[in-house]
Amino acid sequence: METLSREIHLIRRPSGLPKESDFGLVEVPIPDLGKDEVLVRNIYMSVDPYMRSRMNEGPSYATPFQLGQPLDGRSVGQVAASRNGAFRVGDYVSGAQGWREYYRSQGADLSPIDPHLAPIQAYLGVLGMPGMTAYVGLLSFGRPKEGETVLVSAAAGAVGGVVCQIAKIKGCRVIGSSGSAEKVAWLLKEAEVEAAFNYKGVDDLFAEVGKQCPQGIDVYFENVGGKHFEAALEHLNLFGRIVVCGMISRYNATGPEPGPSNLFLISRKRLRIQGFIVGDHQDQQSQFLKDMSRWIAEGRIKWRETIVKGIENAPQALISLFKGENLGKMLVKIGPDPATMGFGKES
């Protein structure tokens, strides 16, 4: 068995878009197990926009990453050794210690996953935090009704793609904004939205949103911010709902930018705006898994992944995420999957 584990440390707090020099690849000994402990070998790790805010000092909804220490985030892997009766060698689990090849756990932070239901990496995407974010945000706060129009920004991302498809399941007309022709094609052909456009290819975002939403917008799912937020405000219908999941256009900003010029429309149109953090809604986890598992089995939810290979390339995967170079969920494949059955086969 290997004796060393590689992990990614934050060695400098980024200014603006992170650089590879802000991170370091470090080798550490694989720890011996104590009583009731489990050793997990990571196979996939998640790369998510929220990780950027954790690289800054100062208050946030999540603890900042510490300099000289490994980053963390969701990951899926396999039990490599166990002194815990709840986990056997070979079990697949999800945990919260990504950005490293091996980690030790007492088991409380591990969740068993079923490799027969979906590929194991789907538990970092459609069956994981991004999928639940889409589910909670749209259904609890967007509250879409059949026949309504739903506009989704970053619609081909890990969250946006699922939002689009749940809105379709609920009988809505769905319009997606994304940043490339490839993403627009996926939204139209695979997610089967009614309309999609590449915002980078339009001269007037306000006019384009109006063109794509001639009956106005009833629910806007916000992932981007900036001009997208302004354009949505302009075309929202009376009593429209705005669900604020994130504003990725601001995550690498080094200073303040002008705010929306049309906030007065919030009162005029009697709009409801709700920001949320999915971690506040763990009470919906079981229903989310039940519904999402059924929709996947019925072929009603599809997804794409962008997979970068090698723990050493995790920083570049994060940078690529903020450049919009991913289609669907951004993942890093850390190690091989030796499974020989079902979806767990190594490709």
C-alpha positions in Angstrom: 0.0 0.0 0.0 1.1 3.6 -0.7 2.7 5.4 2.2 2.4 9.0 0.9 -0.6 11.1 0.0 -0.5 14.2 -2.2 -2.7 17.2 -1.4 -3.2 20.8 -2.5 -2.4 23.6 -0.1 -3.3 27.3 -0.3 0.0 29.1 0.0 -1.1 32.6 -1.0 -4.5 34.4 -0.9 -5.5 35.2 -4.5 -6.1 38.8 -5.7 -8.6 38.6 -8.5 -8.6 35.4 -10.5 -6.6 32.7 -8.7 -3.2 31.7 -10.2 -1.5 28.3 -10.1 1.2 30.0 -8.0 -1.3 30.5 -5.2 -1.4 26.8 -4.6 1.2 24.2 -3.7 1.3 20.4 -4.2 2.5 18.7 -1.0 3.3 15.1 0.0 2.4 14.0 3.4 2.5 10.5 5.1 -0.7 8.5 5.1 -1.7 8.4 8.7 -2.1 5.2 10.8 -5.7 4.5 11.8 -6.9 4.8 15.4 -9.9 3.1 16.9 -13.1 3.4 14.8 -11.3 5.2 12.1 -11.6 4.8 8.3 -9.0 5.5 5.6 -10.6 6.8 2.3 -8.8 7.0 -1.0 -10.4 9.7 -3.1 -11.4 9.0 -6.6 -13.1 12.3 -7.6 -13.2 15.7 -6.1 -15.6 18.6 -6.7 -14.5 22.1 -7.9 -17.2 24.7 -7.0 -17.5 28.5 -7.3 -18.0 29.0 -3.5 -14.5 27.8 -2.9 -13.2 31.1 -4.2 -14.8 33.1 -1.4 -13.2 30.7 1.1 -9.7 31.8 -0.1 -10.3 35.3 1.3 -9.8 36.4 4.8 -12.9 37.7 6.6 -16.4 36.6 7.5 -18.4 34.4 5.2 -21.0 31.7 5.5 -18.1 29.1 5.4 -14.8 29.0 7.3 -11.9 30.5 5.2 -9.2 28.2 4.0 -6.0 28.5 6.0 -2.7 29.3 4.5 -0.3 26.3 4.5 -3.1 23.9 4.9 -5.0 21.7 2.5 -8.1 23.0 0.9 -11.3 20.9 1.3 -14.5 20.2 -0.5 -16.8 17.4 -1.5 -15.2 14.2 -2.8 -16.2 10.6 -3.5 -13.8 7.7 -2.9 -13.4 4.2 -1.6 -12.6 2.8 1.8 -9.0 1.6 1.7 -8.7 0.5 5.3 -11.2 0.4 8.2 -11.3 0.0 11.9 -15.0 1.1 11.9 -17.7 -1.6 11.8 -20.0 0.7 9.8 -17.6 0.7 6.8 -15.9 -2.1 4.9 -12.9 -2.0 2.7 -14.2 -1.4 -0.8 -17.2 0.6 0.2 -17.9 3.8 -1.8 -18.4 6.9 0.2 -18.8 10.7 -0.1 -17.0 13.0 2.2 -15.9 16.6 2.6 -12.1 16.2 2.4 -11.3 16.8 -1.2 -8.1 18.3 -2.6 -6.1 15.2 -1.3 -5.5 11.6 -2.3 -6.1 10.0 1.1 -7.8 11.1 4.3 -8.7 9.7 7.7 -12.2 9.9 9.2 -14.1 8.6 12.2 -17.0 8.0 9.9 -19.5 10.6 11.0 -18.7 12.8 8.0 -19.0 9.9 5.5 -22.1 8.9 3.5 -22.4 5.6 1.7 -23.1 5.9 -2.0 -24.7 3.4 -4.4 -22.6 3.0 -7.6 -25.4 1.1 -9.3 -27.8 4.1 -9.3 -25.4 6.5 -11.2 -21.7 6.9 -11.8 -20.0 7.6 -8.5 -19.0 11.1 -9.5 -22.7 12.0 -10.0 -22.8 12.2 -6.2 -20.8 15.4 -6.5 -23.1 16.8 -9.2 -26.7 15.9 -10.0 -27.1 13.7 -6.8 -24.9 15.9 -4.7 -24.7 19.5 -3.5 -25.2 21.2 -7.0 -28.3 19.0 -7.6 -29.8 19.7 -4.2 -29.0 23.4 -4.7 -31.0 23.4 -7.9 -33.9 21.5 -6.2 -34.1 23.6 -3.1 -33.7 26.9 -4.8 -36.2 26.4 -7.6 -38.9 24.5 -5.7 -38.7 26.1 -2.3 -38.1 29.7 -3.4 -38.9 30.0 -7.1 -42.1 28.0 -6.7 -42.7 27.6 -10.4 -46.2 26.9 -11.7 -47.1 25.1 -14.9 -47.0 27.4 -17.9 -44.7 30.0 -16.3 -41.5 31.3 -17.9 -38.2 30.5 -16.0 -35.0 32.2 -17.0 -31.7 30.6 -15.8 -28.3 32.2 -16.0 -25.2 29.9 -16.2 -27.8 27.5 -17.4 -25.3 24.8 -18.6 -23.5 24.7 -15.3 -23.8 22.1 -12.6 -26.6 23.9 -10.9 -28.2 25.7 -13.8 -28.5 22.6 -15.9 -30.5 20.8 -13.2 -32.7 23.9 -12.6 -33.6 23.9 -16.3 -34.7 20.3 -16.2 -36.7 20.5 -13.0 -38.5 23.5 -14.3 -39.3 21.5 -17.4 -40.6 18.7 -15.3 -42.9 21.2 -13.6 -44.3 22.2 -16.9 -42.6 25.6 -17.4 -41.2 27.3 -20.4 -37.4 27.5 -19.8 -34.9 29.9 -21.3 -31.2 29.4 -20.6 -28.3 31.9 -20.8 -24.8 30.5 -21.2 -21.4 31.4 -22.5 -20.7 29.3 -25.6 -22.3 27.8 -28.7 -21.5 24.3 -27.3 -23.4 25.0 -24.1 -26.4 26.4 -26.0 -26.4 23.3 -28.1 -26.5 21.1 -25.0 -29.3 23.1 -23.5 -31.4 22.8 -26.6 -30.7 19.2 -27.5 -30.1 17.4 -24.2 -31.8 19.6 -21.5 -34.6 20.3 -24.1 -35.2 23.9 -23.0 -37.5 26.0 -25.2 -34.8 28.6 -25.9 -31.1 29.3 -25.1 -28.6 32.0 -26.1 -24.9 32.7 -25.8 -24.7 36.0 -23.9 -21.2 36.6 -25.1 -22.5 36.8 -28.7 -25.2 39.4 -28.1 -24.7 43.2 -28.3 -27.6 44.1 -26.1 -28.4 41.6 -23.2 -31.5 43.5 -22.2 -32.9 43.2 -25.8 -31.9 39.6 -26.1 -33.7 38.6 -22.8 -36.8 40.5 -24.0 -36.6 38.6 -27.4 -36.3 35.2 -25.7 -39.0 36.0 -23.1 -41.8 37.7 -25.0 -44.3 37.0 -22.3 -42.0 38.2 -19.6 -40.2 36.2 -16.8 -42.0 34.7 -13.8 -39.0 33.0 -12.1 -35.3 34.1 -12.6 -32.7 31.7 -11.2 -29.6 33.9 -10.6 -26.1 32.4 -10.9 -24.2 35.2 -12.5 -25.2 38.7 -11.3 -24.2 42.0 -13.0 -25.9 42.8 -16.3 -27.8 39.5 -16.1 -29.5 40.6 -12.9 -30.4 44.0 -14.4 -31.8 42.4 -17.6 -33.9 40.0 -15.6 -35.3 42.8 -13.5 -36.3 44.7 -16.6 -38.4 41.8 -18.0 -39.8 40.1 -14.8 -43.6 40.0 -14.6 -45.6 41.3 -11.7 -45.1 39.2 -8.6 -42.1 37.5 -10.2 -39.6 35.6 -8.1 -35.8 35.9 -8.1 -33.8 33.1 -6.6 -30.3 34.2 -5.8 -28.0 31.1 -5.8 -24.8 32.9 -6.6 -23.2 35.7 -8.6 -20.1 34.2 -10.1 -19.3 37.4 -12.1 -18.3 39.0 -8.7 -16.3 36.3 -7.1 -12.9 37.5 -8.4 -13.7 41.2 -8.3 -11.0 43.3 -6.6 -13.2 46.3 -6.0 -16.8 47.5 -6.0 -18.7 47.8 -9.2 -21.8 49.9 -10.0 -25.0 48.3 -8.8 -28.1 47.6 -10.9 -29.7 50.9 -12.1 -33.2 49.5 -12.1 -33.8 48.3 -8.5 -36.8 50.5 -8.3 -38.6 47.8 -10.3 -38.6 45.5 -7.3 -41.3 47.6 -5.6 -43.1 48.5 -8.8 -43.4 44.9 -9.9 -43.9 43.6 -6.4 -41.0 41.2 -6.8 -39.7 38.6 -4.3 -36.0 38.1 -4.0 -34.6 35.2 -1.9 -31.0 34.4 -1.4 -30.2 31.0 0.1 -27.4 28.6 1.1 -28.2 25.0 0.5 -26.6 23.8 3.7 -29.4 25.5 5.6 -31.9 23.0 4.1 -30.6 19.6 5.0 -34.1 18.6 6.1 -34.9 18.3 2.4 -32.1 15.8 1.6 -34.1 12.6 1.7 -36.9 14.0 -0.5 -34.4 15.4 -2.9 -32.7 12.0 -3.3 -36.0 10.3 -3.7 -37.2 12.7 -6.4 -33.9 13.0 -8.2 -33.3 9.2 -8.2 -36.8 8.7 -9.8 -36.2 11.4 -12.4 -32.8 9.9 -13.3 -34.4 6.4 -13.6 -37.1 7.9 -15.8 -34.6 9.6 -18.1 -35.9 13.1 -17.3 -32.6 14.4 -15.9 -29.4 14.5 -18.0 -26.1 16.0 -17.2 -22.6 16.6 -18.5 -19.2 16.6 -16.7 -15.9 18.3 -17.4 -13.2 16.0 -15.8 -9.6 17.1 -15.3 -7.2 14.2 -14.4 -4.7 14.4 -11.6 -4.6 16.0 -8.2 -1.8 18.2 -9.4 -4.2 19.8 -11.9 -6.9 20.7 -9.4 -5.8 24.4 -9.2 -6.0 24.7 -13.0 -9.5 23.1 -12.9 -10.6 25.8 -10.5 -9.2 28.6 -12.7 -10.9 27.0 -15.8 -14.2 27.0 -13.9 -14.1 30.8 -13.5 -13.1 31.2 -17.1 -16.3 29.3 -18.1 -14.4 26.5 -19.8 -16.5 23.8 -18.2 -19.7 22.2 -19.5 -21.7 20.9 -16.6 -20.0 19.8 -13.4 -16.3 20.5 -13.0 -14.5 17.5 -11.4 -11.0 16.3 -10.8 -10.3 12.6 -11.1 -7.7 11.9 -8.4 -7.3 8.2 -8.8 -8.6 5.0 -10.5 -11.9 3.3 -9.8 -11.3 -0.4 -9.6 -14.9 -1.4 -9.5 -15.9 -4.1 -12.0 -19.7 -3.8 -12.1 -22.4 -1.4 -13.1 -21.7 2.3 -13.4 -18.5 2.0 -11.4 -16.4 0.6 -14.2 -13.2 2.5 -14.9 -13.3 4.2 -18.3 
